[in-house]
């Protein structure tokens, strides 16, 4: 689906990744949960490498996720969305709400989630 094999891109162990948390997505007044999350995590900028960004290329997004440990996800309609698979394919631990049986088809419970 949206996850990417990244031939030639070396795996970076989590202990060596530059960012603790990375989120790529729109931060607008139409996404109040995202705004809350960004404000909450902003308080920890001094002690953790937190990165919120939007309007970057697909390649830059994959590079950012490949350098990050955790990717929060907002599934607005409880859907399996692109971010879930893009971030997971780069080795991020994706924090998301339960989105139902679709994720069980794509990801193996107990192993990939």
N, C-alpha and C positions, 0 to 999 in steps of 0.2 A: 504494500500500500504506500505509505509515505516514508517509512524508514529507509535508510540508505546504506548500502554496502559502500565502504570507503576504501577501495584498494589503494595501497601506497600510503595511506594515512596511518601512522603508528598509533597504537593504543597507548593512552596516557593513564597510568595508575591513578586512582583517586587521590592518594596522598600527594601526588605531584601536580594536580590540576590547579590552575590559577584562581578559579572562582568556586566559592562554596555554593552559591545559589545564582542561577541565571534564569531570567524570564524574557522571552521575546514575544511581544504582542502589543496591541493597541492599549494605551492608557488614556481613556477619555471619560467624560462624564457619563457616557452610556455603559460603562463597565465599573460600577461602584465597588464591587468586590475586588477587582484588580487594583483600584486606587487605594483601597484600604490595605491590601497586602503590600503594595509598594511603600506606603507610609509606615506601616508596621516594620518592615524590613530595613527601611532607611535608618531607623534608630540603632541598628546593629552594624552600620557601615564601618565603624571604627574597629570592631572586633572580628568581623567576618567579611569576606570578599563577596559582596552582593552586587549583581549587575542586572538592571532592567533596561531593555532597549526595544526600539521599534524601528520599522522602516529600514531594515538591513537586507542584504541579498541572501538568497537561500544558502549559498556557499559560506557566507559569513556567519549565518545562524548555525550551520552544522559545525563550523570551527569553534564557535562560542560554546555550544553544548559539549563538544569534545574536550573542552577545557574546564568543564563545570561538573560539580558533584551532584547537585540537586536541581531539578527543574519543577517549579510549581505549575500546575495545570488547572485551568478553569474550563470545565465542560458545561457550557451554558445551558444546554438542553439535555444534560446527562448522556452525551454522545461520546463515542470513541472518535477523537478528533486528531488532526494532523500532529499537533504538538506532542501528544502522548507517544506516538510512534517515532517522530523525528528525534525527540530528546532521548527516548529509550534506545534507539539504534546507535546513539553516540555514547551510550554507557551511563547516562544520567539516571539517578534514582528519581522517578517522576512521582510527585505528590499530587494525587488527584482524588476526587470523590469516586465512589463506586458508580460505574456507568452501565452496569448491567451485563447481560450475556454476550454482547458483542466483544467485550474485552477478553472474555474467557475463550472465545474462538481464536483470537489473535495472539494472546499471551498466555503462557502456561502458569496457572496458579501454583504458588509454592516455589517456582523457579524464576520466572520473569516478572512476577508481581506478588 
